[in-house]
Amino acid sequence: MFAGSLTRNPIIALSLLTLTLLLAGCSGSKSSDMGGYSGAVYTVKRGDTLYRISRTTGTSVKDLARLNNLSPPYTIEVGQKLKVNGGSSTAKNSASSKTKTAKVTPSYAVPQSSWPPVGQRCWLWPASGKVVMPYSTSEGGNKGIDISAARGTPVYASGAGKVVYVGDQLRGYGNLIMIKHGEDYITAYAHNDTMLVNNGQNVKAGQKIATMGSTGTDSVKLHFQIRYRATAIDPQRYLPAQGSKPKC
């Protein structure tokens, strides 16, 4: 799925695959999410991700993949009809497969109790604007924050690091940039209009890397994530107050 030297680096490839599977879809309007759902079958529409469909239908991502014979990176097409279940049947399936789920839980998943301490790294706000959707701990919830501002608003690197992905191959994220910060952290910047950096480029904290846009979504905003050992953590827990500099 990822071209060039990235696919030859197993650490970066693993990080990118993790983002493919775990990046929460950036939400559009709630009413548009309901289109195409008839109870037992969901018809895929533009901008859908497996996680958005999971939230709409009440069917876990795991069950959607199982019912429809989907394999990572769970590519779906507009107009595709997906089998779904919901409510008690989903709970029953989840309960019956609890042991199996435990066996395939990735070793790099970090529970919230093990998140890094605040101040371990200095992070800068990636853009000026209003946080219109915060981080969510719920399954299938927003695994970052959405910042709304005018089209063309500068997007900045939240920390110094190396650009490991620039592209639009991840459905639902539009023009996406990912930056690796040492061995433990990756930041992601989605829905950009213009992208100003290249794969493999080293960037400084606060360097302008893109401009805000609406690619892959229905409104102008930046979807921003901080990932610690491939697990999404709440950016607002680690960012300074908006408009101020980090104290670390």
Disulfide bonds with the S-S distance in Angstrom:
Cys122-Cys248 2.19
